[in-house]
Amino acid sequence: MTAKHCAHKCHDHHRRRLIFYCIAAFILLVLFVIFLVWVILRPTKPQFVLRDATVYSFNVSASPPFTLSTSLQITISAKNRMNRVGIYYQKLDVYASYRGQQVTLPTMLPPTFQGHNDYTVWSPFMYGNSVPVWPGLMEALQQDQNVGAVLLNIKIDGRLKWKVGTWFSSKYHLNVNCPAYIKFGGANTGIPFGPVMKFTLAQDCHVDV
């Protein structure tokens, strides 16, 4: 092997190593930029708060077949806590449930976009007319009524997208669960006006995205 041939072979070897190091450095740089963008623009769950609930009716049938009729209005707020990412809410349905059983029909909330640190407030009505209640649940409901307080869960089911600049993410499933203690009778249980009872709650909700 001549010296010239050896030098040429060593040059090719160094060139391949240089190309490999350049590609590796480029990949590491891209991964670092992706990680940095993720840290800076990492989406954070919105904050939901159940502000109040106005109960217009909450009637339980006294004899079989047991049914529950409910009419109420709630005020619920949502806050986008991010400084750089917007939130677009789509197809939001709100309803009330009691011990896992849905007791009102779903009410659709209007699609809403929230910019950075924006608030949104909704005040939907919810109705449930003669909803069948199975006997075991009816017994628990009667016990709660005798105590004077019923725990309803106000739930929101829907979709949202994250927005950065002009870019929108794919859809994410949004689940919100807000406990609402509704008290009947006694002092300091609500704000009565006529047959209606209004309860100030200011209750934080559990949010899952």
N, C-alpha and C positions, 0 to 999 in steps of 0.2 A: 504494500500500500504506500503510495507516494505521500509526501508531506502535503501536497496541494489537495489530494483527495481527502485526507484526514481533516484538514482545515475546513473544507467544504462540508464534511459530515458534521463536525462540531458546530458550525454555523447554523445548519438546519436544526440541530438539536436545541440550541439556544433560542432559535426563532420560535420553535414549537412551544418551548417552556414560556416564552414571553407572551405568546398568544393565549396560552392556557391561563396565565396569571391575569391577563387583561380581561378575559371572559369572566373569570371568577370574581375579580374586583367589580366588574359591571353588575353581575348578579347580586353581589352583596350590597352594592349601592342602591339597586332597585328595591331590594328587600328592606333596606334601612328607610328609604323614602316611604314605602308602603306602611311600615311600622310607625313612622313619624306622623303620617297623615291620619292613621288610625287612632293614635294617642291624642292628637289635637282635635280631630273631628268625631271622636267616638260618640255615637248616639247614646243619650241618656233617656231613661223612661220619663214620660211626662208625669206631672203630679196632679192627681185628681182629689178633690175635696167635696164631700156632700155637705152643702151649706145649711139647707133646711128641708123640711117636708111638711106639706099641708095635707091633712087627712080629711077628705070630704065624707067618706063613708068606709066603714069596715064592719061588715055584717056577716054573721055566721048563722046558718040555719040551725034551728033547735032540734030538728028530728031528721031521720034518714029520708032520702039520700042527702048526706051532708054536703053543703056547698058554701063557698066563701065569695062574697062580693066586695070588691075594693075599688075605691076611687081616690087618687091622690095626685098631688103635684109636688115635684122636687125641684130644688135649685142645686145644680152641680157645676163646679168649675174645673177647668183644666189649665195647667201652666206648662209652657215649654221652657225648661230650665237651661237650655243650651244657648251659647253665645254665637255659634257659627252654623248651626243646623236648624232648618225649618221642619215643621211637621205638617203633613197633609192627612186629615182624618177622612176616611171613606166608609160608607155603609155602617154607621153606628146605630145599633139597636139597644134601647134601654128597657128593662123590665124589672119587676119585683118578684122575689121568691121567698118562700117560707120553708125553712128546714129542707132545702133542696128541691122543693116543688114550685114551679113557676105559677104565680097566682094572678098575673096581669098579662095582657097582650103586649108584645113588643111595640115600642114607639120609636120611630125612626128619627134620628137627629140629623140636621142638615150638614152636608159636607163642609168642612172648615179647614182653613189653612192658618197655621200659627207661625209667625216670624220669630225672631230671636227674643226670648223672655216674654212672649206674649201671653195674655190671659184670654180664655174663652169661657162664657157663662151660658148654660142652657137651663131652661125651666120647663121641661116637658110634663104633660099630663099622662097618667097611666090608669088604665081601667081593666078590671076583671069582673065579669058579670056571671054569677052562679058557677064558679069554677068548682068541679067535683073534688072533694077531699076524702081520701081513704080513711077508714075508721081510726087507725093507729095515729095518724097525723091529727085527726080531729080531737082525739083525747089530749094530745100535747098542746094543741091550740086552746082548748078549754082551760087547761091548767095555767097557761100563760095569761089568759084573760082574767082568771081568778086572782093571779098575782098582781095584775094591773099593768103588765108590760109585755109587748110582743116584739121579737127581733125579726125585722125584715131585712133582706139583703137586696140592695139596689145594684143591679148588674148591667154592665155595658159590654156588648160583644160587637167587634167590628174589625176594620182594617186601617192601617196607616202606612204612609211612606215618609222616608227621610228626604230632605231637599238640601243640597249643597250647591250654591250658585244656581245654574240652570239644570243641574243633574238631579234626577229623581231615582231613588232606590226601588227595588221590587217591593211588593206588598208584604207587610208583616201583620200577623194576627194580634189583635189587642183584646185583652180581657181585664175588666175592671170590676172589683167587688167592694161595695160600700155598705157596712153594717149600719142599720138605722133602728134605734130603740124607740118604739112607739108606746107611750104610756097612756093609760086611760084612768081618769078620775084622780082625785086628790089635788093638793095644792102644788104649784110650781111644776106641773107636768107639761105645760104647753101654753100657748097664747090663744085663748078661746075668743072667737068672734062668731056669734050665732051658733049653728050646729057644727061649725068647722073648727078643727084644732090644728094650730101651726106649731111645729117644733123646730127650735134652732139647734142645729147639731154640730156643725163645724167638724165633721168627722173625716179623718184621712182615709183614703181608699187604698186597697191593695191593687197594684197594677202589674200585669204580666204581659210582656211583648215577646 
